[in-house]
């Protein structure tokens, strides 16, 4: 059971981060979630990035690779089952401890996987190509296709690839069913392959025509050439046989006046399409590489069928993020999610964490760490399997400092207004909780109360919500200060 507990990052003897993620080390029956909140610029996203970089570097170090980290010192603590691990990296030198005893780094257990995901093009996670399956624990599951760009087709391809490769994995299919139930989709999806030339699956393709096309690609010497150059005669005959024979046995539909192949996956029932899809995929990928067919089209079903590109932005976000996690998640993993609330309706935000835990209920040994601005997301936290960390950036002695507070606050079921005021520290113009405490302070002064501790507490809290020097609350604060000084 993996639990991230503490992280310290130090530069020039000053803390960049000093964070306690949770004190909850009890046996749990669902995944653990930690939500990190804070104003823009407080470092929420950067914190997630640093966590992933440390664990990735530790993973490399077990294979004798160099440590490539930016700061002077890192102190990381986490638990796997009942074992406590503490890692110190000082000037790129690693010291490792297991249950307080110093050990070699090779004796340190790491999370089985570190999954980093976001639906932002400019996320701060280290980019790692999706199709580079190195023997490492880190997986970048964001939408970037290169280090600084993405395309809609790459998002669809990633989702389609995971659906196809995991079509026979029953745990994945169960997770998929839960995802679609939450989104109010039917429990099925269709994957369509449309030919570039409308006669591809309706007329016989001669071997010579296929061979000439392959030779042309090799001569072009573009990014596909190296892969296509590796095709053997057997590969070419296999492609020809698929187009001219096997494709005739598959489900076909008309789309854009072309004969397309359609594979349907029903999460509740097994189907021949699911088996065929797994068998055919290697050939279909070659057909895409040769530009004989287009990238797959994903079709979903709700009130009617619709393609992925016509889904709402929130639906695309959930489908992409949750399907990718479902395809990669293993026991004792760490999942880092940056701004999961993007494009989601408040109802989905409120239910997001609870749904995440229900979907991945079998992965109770995993720890999900999320950075968010959403007070709706926080309203769904259960104290027995969640923690809440507040990051604050402030100026002290002319220097910017960062403070991380593990909040002792059970937010489950609280109203949005309550959370905005008491958790996020946001005063809205008609916030009931701000008004209640404002009235209480006025009344304490009015009755000349001697409860100075309460008066000072309320004064300090309300003072932190003052917008500017013209805020009328300044007059109340001034009156309170007069009362306190006069009474003292």
C-alpha positions as CSV (number, residue, x, y, z in Angstrom):
1,X,0.0,0.0,0.0
2,X,1.8,3.2,-1.2
3,X,1.4,6.4,0.8
4,X,3.3,9.6,0.1
5,X,3.7,11.4,3.4
6,X,6.4,14.1,3.3
7,X,8.6,16.1,0.9
8,X,11.2,18.8,1.6
9,X,13.0,20.7,-1.2
10,X,15.8,23.0,-0.2
11,X,17.8,25.6,-2.1
12,X,20.5,27.8,-0.5
13,X,19.3,26.6,3.0
14,X,15.8,27.9,2.3
15,X,12.7,25.7,1.8
16,X,11.3,25.6,-1.7
17,X,8.7,23.1,-0.4
18,X,8.1,21.6,3.0
19,X,4.9,19.6,2.7
20,X,3.2,16.9,4.7
21,X,0.7,15.2,2.5
22,X,-1.1,13.0,5.0
23,X,-0.9,11.6,8.5
24,X,-3.3,8.9,7.6
25,X,-1.4,5.6,7.8
26,X,-4.3,3.3,8.7
27,X,-5.3,0.3,6.6
28,X,-7.7,1.7,4.0
29,X,-10.5,0.1,1.9
30,X,-10.3,2.6,-1.0
31,X,-7.5,4.6,-2.7
32,X,-6.1,7.6,-0.8
33,X,-6.6,11.0,-2.2
34,X,-4.7,14.2,-1.4
35,X,-6.0,17.5,-2.8
36,X,-3.6,20.5,-3.0
37,X,-5.2,23.9,-3.1
38,X,-3.7,27.4,-3.2
39,X,-3.7,30.7,-5.2
40,X,-2.2,31.0,-8.6
41,X,1.5,31.0,-8.4
42,X,1.6,29.1,-5.1
43,X,3.4,26.2,-6.8
44,X,0.7,23.5,-6.9
45,X,1.5,22.2,-10.4
46,X,5.2,22.6,-9.8
47,X,5.0,20.5,-6.6
48,X,3.4,17.6,-8.6
49,X,6.2,17.9,-11.2
50,X,9.0,17.8,-8.5
51,X,7.4,14.7,-7.0
52,X,7.5,12.9,-10.3
53,X,11.0,14.0,-11.1
54,X,12.4,12.8,-7.8
55,X,10.8,9.3,-8.1
56,X,11.9,9.1,-11.8
57,X,15.5,10.0,-10.8
58,X,15.4,7.4,-8.0
59,X,14.2,4.8,-10.5
60,X,17.0,5.7,-12.9
61,X,19.5,5.5,-10.0
62,X,18.7,1.9,-9.4
63,X,20.0,1.3,-13.0
64,X,23.2,3.3,-12.3
65,X,22.0,6.4,-14.3
66,X,22.9,9.9,-13.3
67,X,20.7,11.9,-11.0
68,X,19.4,15.0,-12.8
69,X,17.7,17.3,-10.2
70,X,17.8,21.0,-9.9
71,X,17.9,21.8,-6.2
72,X,20.5,21.3,-3.4
73,X,18.5,19.0,-1.2
74,X,15.5,16.7,-1.3
75,X,14.0,14.8,1.6
76,X,11.2,12.4,0.6
77,X,9.2,10.1,2.9
78,X,6.6,7.4,1.9
79,X,5.3,4.1,3.0
80,X,4.8,0.9,1.1
81,X,2.7,-1.5,3.2
82,X,4.2,-1.2,6.7
83,X,7.7,-0.2,5.6
84,X,8.7,3.4,5.9
85,X,11.2,4.7,3.3
86,X,13.1,7.9,3.6
87,X,15.3,9.2,0.8
88,X,17.7,12.1,1.1
89,X,19.3,13.6,-2.0
90,X,22.0,16.2,-1.1
91,X,24.1,17.6,-3.9
92,X,22.9,14.6,-6.1
93,X,24.2,12.1,-3.5
94,X,21.6,9.6,-2.4
95,X,21.1,8.3,1.2
96,X,18.3,5.8,1.6
97,X,16.6,4.5,4.8
98,X,14.2,1.7,5.3
99,X,12.4,1.6,8.7
100,X,15.1,4.1,10.0
101,X,18.0,1.8,9.0
102,X,20.3,3.0,6.3
103,X,20.2,0.7,3.2
104,X,21.6,0.7,-0.4
105,X,19.3,2.4,-3.0
106,X,18.9,-1.1,-4.6
107,X,17.0,-2.2,-1.4
108,X,14.5,0.7,-1.6
109,X,11.0,-0.1,-2.9
110,X,9.5,2.5,-5.2
111,X,5.9,2.8,-6.3
112,X,5.2,0.4,-9.1
113,X,4.2,3.3,-11.4
114,X,4.1,7.1,-11.2
115,X,1.3,8.3,-13.6
116,X,1.3,12.0,-14.4
117,X,-1.8,13.4,-16.2
118,X,-3.4,16.7,-17.2
119,X,-5.7,17.9,-19.9
120,X,-3.7,21.1,-20.3
121,X,-1.4,21.7,-23.3
122,X,1.0,23.7,-21.1
123,X,1.2,21.2,-18.2
124,X,4.5,21.2,-16.3
125,X,5.0,17.4,-16.2
126,X,8.1,16.0,-17.8
127,X,7.2,14.9,-21.3
128,X,7.8,11.2,-22.2
129,X,6.6,9.8,-25.5
130,X,3.7,7.5,-25.1
131,X,5.0,4.9,-27.4
132,X,8.4,4.7,-25.7
133,X,7.9,1.7,-23.5
134,X,11.1,1.8,-21.5
135,X,11.5,-0.2,-18.3
136,X,10.7,2.8,-16.1
137,X,8.0,3.6,-13.5
138,X,7.1,7.1,-14.9
139,X,4.3,7.4,-17.4
140,X,3.3,10.7,-18.9
141,X,-0.4,10.6,-19.6
142,X,-1.0,14.2,-20.6
143,X,-2.3,15.4,-24.0
144,X,1.0,16.6,-25.4
145,X,2.3,14.6,-28.4
146,X,5.6,16.3,-28.4
147,X,7.4,18.3,-25.7
148,X,5.3,21.4,-26.5
149,X,2.4,20.5,-28.8
150,X,-0.6,18.4,-29.2
151,X,-3.2,17.5,-31.9
152,X,-6.8,16.3,-31.6
153,X,-5.9,13.2,-33.6
154,X,-3.2,12.2,-31.1
155,X,-5.8,12.5,-28.2
156,X,-8.2,10.2,-30.1
157,X,-5.4,7.8,-31.0
158,X,-4.3,7.5,-27.4
159,X,-7.8,6.7,-26.2
160,X,-8.4,4.3,-29.1
161,X,-5.0,2.6,-28.5
162,X,-5.8,1.9,-24.9
163,X,-9.3,0.7,-25.7
164,X,-7.9,-1.8,-28.3
165,X,-4.9,-3.0,-26.3
166,X,-7.0,-3.6,-23.2
167,X,-10.2,-4.9,-24.9
168,X,-9.6,-8.4,-23.3
169,X,-8.6,-7.1,-19.9
170,X,-11.6,-7.7,-17.7
171,X,-10.4,-5.3,-14.9
172,X,-10.1,-2.6,-17.5
173,X,-13.5,-3.3,-19.0
174,X,-15.0,-3.1,-15.5
175,X,-13.4,0.2,-15.0
176,X,-14.6,1.4,-18.4
177,X,-18.1,0.4,-17.5
178,X,-17.9,2.5,-14.3
179,X,-16.5,5.5,-16.2
180,X,-19.3,5.3,-18.8
181,X,-22.0,4.9,-16.1
182,X,-20.7,8.1,-14.4
183,X,-20.9,9.9,-17.7
184,X,-24.3,8.5,-18.5
185,X,-23.0,6.8,-21.6
186,X,-24.2,3.4,-22.9
187,X,-21.8,0.6,-22.0
188,X,-20.4,0.2,-25.4
189,X,-18.1,1.9,-27.9
190,X,-17.4,1.4,-31.6
191,X,-14.0,1.9,-33.3
192,X,-14.2,2.6,-37.0
193,X,-11.5,2.5,-39.6
194,X,-12.1,4.6,-42.7
195,X,-10.1,4.0,-45.9
196,X,-8.4,6.9,-47.6
197,X,-9.4,5.5,-51.0
198,X,-13.1,4.4,-51.0
199,X,-12.3,1.2,-52.9
200,X,-9.8,-0.3,-50.5
201,X,-12.2,-2.7,-48.8
202,X,-14.6,-3.1,-51.8
203,X,-12.1,-4.1,-54.6
204,X,-9.2,-6.4,-54.7
205,X,-5.8,-4.8,-54.1
206,X,-3.1,-6.4,-56.3
207,X,0.2,-7.3,-54.5
208,X,2.2,-5.3,-57.0
209,X,0.2,-2.1,-56.2
210,X,0.8,-2.5,-52.5
211,X,4.5,-3.2,-53.0
212,X,4.9,-0.1,-55.2
213,X,3.2,2.0,-52.5
214,X,5.6,0.7,-49.9
215,X,8.6,1.4,-52.1
216,X,7.4,4.9,-52.7
217,X,7.2,5.6,-49.0
218,X,10.7,4.2,-48.4
219,X,12.1,6.5,-51.2
220,X,10.5,9.6,-49.6
221,X,12.7,9.0,-46.5
222,X,10.2,10.7,-44.2
223,X,9.4,9.8,-40.5
224,X,7.7,6.6,-41.5
225,X,10.5,5.3,-43.7
226,X,12.5,3.6,-41.0
227,X,9.6,1.6,-39.8
228,X,8.3,0.7,-43.3
229,X,11.7,-0.3,-44.4
230,X,11.6,-3.1,-41.9
231,X,8.6,-4.7,-43.6
232,X,9.5,-8.2,-44.8
233,X,7.9,-10.0,-47.7
234,X,5.8,-11.9,-45.2
235,X,4.6,-8.6,-43.7
236,X,3.5,-7.4,-47.2
237,X,1.7,-10.6,-48.0
238,X,0.0,-10.4,-44.6
239,X,-1.2,-6.9,-45.3
240,X,-2.5,-7.9,-48.8
241,X,-4.3,-11.0,-47.3
242,X,-5.9,-8.8,-44.7
243,X,-7.3,-6.3,-47.2
244,X,-8.4,-8.8,-49.8
245,X,-9.7,-11.6,-47.5
246,X,-9.9,-11.1,-43.8
247,X,-11.5,-7.6,-44.0
248,X,-14.4,-9.2,-45.9
249,X,-15.3,-11.2,-42.7
250,X,-15.4,-8.1,-40.5
251,X,-18.4,-5.8,-39.8
252,X,-18.7,-3.2,-42.5
253,X,-20.6,0.1,-42.6
254,X,-21.0,3.0,-45.0
255,X,-19.4,6.2,-43.8
256,X,-18.7,9.2,-46.0
257,X,-19.7,7.1,-49.0
258,X,-16.9,4.6,-48.2
259,X,-16.9,1.0,-46.9
260,X,-15.4,1.1,-43.4
261,X,-14.5,-1.5,-40.8
262,X,-16.4,-1.3,-37.5
263,X,-15.4,-3.1,-34.3
264,X,-17.9,-2.8,-31.3
265,X,-17.0,-3.4,-27.7
266,X,-19.8,-4.0,-25.2
267,X,-18.5,-3.8,-21.6
268,X,-21.3,-6.1,-20.4
269,X,-20.9,-8.9,-22.9
270,X,-18.1,-10.6,-24.7
271,X,-18.1,-10.3,-28.5
272,X,-16.3,-11.6,-31.5
273,X,-15.5,-7.9,-32.5
274,X,-13.4,-7.6,-29.3
275,X,-11.4,-10.7,-30.2
276,X,-11.1,-9.7,-33.9
277,X,-9.9,-6.2,-32.9
278,X,-7.0,-7.6,-30.8
279,X,-6.0,-9.9,-33.6
280,X,-6.3,-7.2,-36.4
281,X,-4.7,-4.3,-34.7
282,X,-1.1,-4.8,-35.8
283,X,-2.2,-4.9,-39.4
284,X,-4.5,-2.0,-39.0
285,X,-1.6,0.1,-37.6
286,X,0.4,-0.8,-40.7
287,X,-2.5,0.3,-42.9
288,X,-2.5,3.7,-41.0
289,X,1.3,4.0,-41.4
290,X,0.9,3.4,-45.2
291,X,-1.9,6.0,-45.3
292,X,-4.3,3.4,-46.6
293,X,-6.7,4.0,-43.8
294,X,-7.2,7.0,-41.5
295,X,-6.7,7.2,-37.8
296,X,-9.5,5.4,-35.9
297,X,-12.8,7.0,-35.3
298,X,-14.3,6.5,-31.9
299,X,-18.1,6.4,-31.6
300,X,-20.0,6.6,-28.3
301,X,-23.6,6.2,-27.4
302,X,-25.9,8.2,-25.2
303,X,-29.2,9.5,-26.6
304,X,-27.7,8.9,-30.0
305,X,-24.3,7.8,-31.3
306,X,-21.7,10.5,-31.7
307,X,-18.0,10.7,-32.5
308,X,-15.3,11.6,-30.0
309,X,-14.6,14.9,-31.7
310,X,-18.2,16.0,-31.1
311,X,-18.2,15.2,-27.4
312,X,-18.2,18.2,-25.0
313,X,-14.8,19.4,-23.7
314,X,-15.6,17.9,-20.3
315,X,-16.5,14.6,-21.8
316,X,-13.3,14.5,-23.8
317,X,-11.3,15.4,-20.7
318,X,-12.9,12.6,-18.6
319,X,-12.7,10.0,-21.4
320,X,-9.0,10.8,-22.1
321,X,-7.8,11.0,-18.5
322,X,-9.8,8.1,-16.9
323,X,-9.3,5.7,-19.7
324,X,-5.5,6.4,-19.7
325,X,-5.3,5.9,-16.0
326,X,-7.4,2.6,-16.2
327,X,-5.0,1.3,-18.9
328,X,-1.8,2.0,-16.8
329,X,-2.7,1.7,-13.1
330,X,-1.2,-1.0,-11.0
331,X,-1.2,-1.7,-7.3
332,X,1.1,0.6,-5.1
333,X,1.1,3.4,-7.7
334,X,1.2,7.1,-7.4
335,X,-1.2,9.1,-9.6
336,X,-0.6,12.8,-10.1
337,X,-3.5,14.8,-11.6
338,X,-3.1,18.5,-12.4
339,X,-6.4,20.6,-12.5
340,X,-8.8,17.7,-12.9
341,X,-11.7,20.2,-12.8
342,X,-11.0,21.6,-16.3
343,X,-14.1,21.9,-18.4
344,X,-16.2,19.8,-15.9
345,X,-19.7,20.8,-14.8
346,X,-19.9,21.6,-11.1
347,X,-21.9,18.3,-10.6
348,X,-19.1,16.3,-12.1
349,X,-16.6,18.2,-10.0
350,X,-18.5,17.5,-6.8
351,X,-18.6,13.8,-7.6
352,X,-15.1,13.5,-9.2
353,X,-13.1,12.2,-6.3
354,X,-15.8,9.8,-5.0
355,X,-16.2,8.5,-8.6
356,X,-12.4,8.1,-9.0
357,X,-12.3,6.0,-5.8
358,X,-15.3,3.9,-7.0
359,X,-13.8,3.3,-10.4
360,X,-10.5,2.3,-9.0
361,X,-11.8,0.6,-5.9
362,X,-9.7,-2.5,-6.4
363,X,-6.6,-0.3,-6.4
364,X,-6.9,0.7,-2.7
365,X,-3.1,0.6,-2.4
366,X,-2.7,3.6,-4.7
367,X,-2.3,7.3,-3.7
368,X,-3.9,10.0,-5.9
369,X,-2.5,13.5,-5.5
370,X,-4.4,16.3,-7.2
371,X,-3.8,20.1,-7.6
372,X,-7.0,22.1,-8.0
373,X,-8.6,25.5,-7.8
374,X,-12.1,24.0,-7.5
375,X,-14.0,24.3,-4.2
376,X,-16.5,21.9,-5.7
377,X,-13.9,19.2,-5.9
378,X,-12.9,19.7,-2.3
379,X,-16.5,19.4,-1.1
380,X,-16.4,15.6,-1.7
381,X,-13.5,14.7,0.6
382,X,-14.0,12.0,3.2
383,X,-11.5,12.3,6.1
384,X,-10.9,8.5,6.3
385,X,-9.4,8.3,2.8
386,X,-8.5,11.9,2.0
387,X,-6.3,14.8,3.0
388,X,-6.2,18.5,2.1
389,X,-3.1,20.6,1.7
390,X,-3.1,24.4,1.4
391,X,-0.1,26.0,-0.3
392,X,0.4,29.7,0.4
393,X,3.0,32.1,-1.1
394,X,3.8,35.1,1.0
395,X,6.5,37.8,1.5
396,X,8.6,37.8,4.6
397,X,11.7,40.0,5.1
398,X,11.5,41.0,1.5
399,X,11.7,37.4,0.4
400,X,9.0,35.2,-1.1
401,X,8.3,32.2,1.1
402,X,6.0,29.2,0.7
403,X,4.0,27.6,3.4
404,X,2.2,24.3,3.2
405,X,-0.5,23.4,5.7
406,X,-2.1,20.0,6.1
407,X,-5.6,21.1,7.0
408,X,-7.4,19.4,9.8
409,X,-10.7,19.9,8.1
410,X,-13.4,17.4,7.1
411,X,-15.1,19.0,4.1
412,X,-17.4,16.1,3.2
413,X,-20.8,17.5,2.4
414,X,-20.0,21.1,3.2
415,X,-21.6,23.8,1.0
416,X,-19.7,25.6,-1.7
417,X,-20.0,28.9,0.2
418,X,-18.6,27.3,3.4
419,X,-15.6,25.8,1.5
420,X,-14.9,29.1,-0.3
421,X,-14.7,30.9,2.9
422,X,-13.2,28.5,5.4
423,X,-11.0,26.3,3.1
424,X,-10.0,28.5,0.2
425,X,-10.1,31.7,2.1
426,X,-12.3,33.5,-0.4
427,X,-14.7,36.2,0.6
428,X,-17.6,36.6,-1.8
429,X,-19.9,39.6,-1.8
430,X,-22.8,37.6,-0.2
431,X,-21.0,34.8,1.6
432,X,-23.2,33.7,4.4
433,X,-20.2,32.5,6.6
434,X,-18.3,35.8,6.2
435,X,-21.5,37.7,7.1
436,X,-22.1,35.5,10.2
437,X,-18.7,36.1,11.6
438,X,-18.9,39.8,10.7
439,X,-22.1,40.1,12.7
440,X,-20.6,38.2,15.6
441,X,-17.7,40.6,15.8
442,X,-20.0,43.6,15.6
443,X,-22.1,42.1,18.4
444,X,-19.1,41.4,20.6
445,X,-18.0,45.0,20.5
446,X,-21.6,46.2,20.9
447,X,-22.1,44.3,24.2
448,X,-18.6,45.1,25.3
449,X,-17.6,41.5,25.5
450,X,-14.5,40.4,27.5
451,X,-13.9,37.4,25.3
452,X,-10.8,39.0,23.9
453,X,-9.4,35.8,22.4
454,X,-12.5,35.5,20.2
455,X,-12.5,39.2,19.3
456,X,-8.8,39.0,18.3
457,X,-9.3,35.8,16.3
458,X,-12.3,37.2,14.3
459,X,-10.5,40.6,13.8
460,X,-7.5,38.8,12.4
461,X,-9.5,36.5,10.2
462,X,-11.8,39.2,8.8
463,X,-8.9,41.5,8.3
464,X,-7.3,38.9,5.9
465,X,-10.3,39.2,3.6
466,X,-10.1,43.0,3.1
467,X,-10.1,43.8,-0.6
468,X,-8.4,47.3,-0.5
469,X,-8.0,50.4,1.5
470,X,-11.5,51.6,0.4
471,X,-13.2,48.5,1.7
472,X,-15.8,49.6,4.4
473,X,-14.7,46.6,6.6
474,X,-11.6,48.8,7.4
475,X,-13.9,51.0,9.5
476,X,-15.0,48.0,11.6
477,X,-11.4,46.8,12.1
478,X,-10.4,50.3,13.2
479,X,-13.3,50.3,15.7
480,X,-12.2,46.9,17.0
481,X,-8.7,48.1,17.5
482,X,-9.9,51.1,19.5
483,X,-12.0,48.8,21.7
484,X,-9.1,46.5,22.4
485,X,-6.7,49.3,23.1
486,X,-9.2,51.1,25.3
487,X,-10.0,48.0,27.3
488,X,-6.5,47.0,27.8
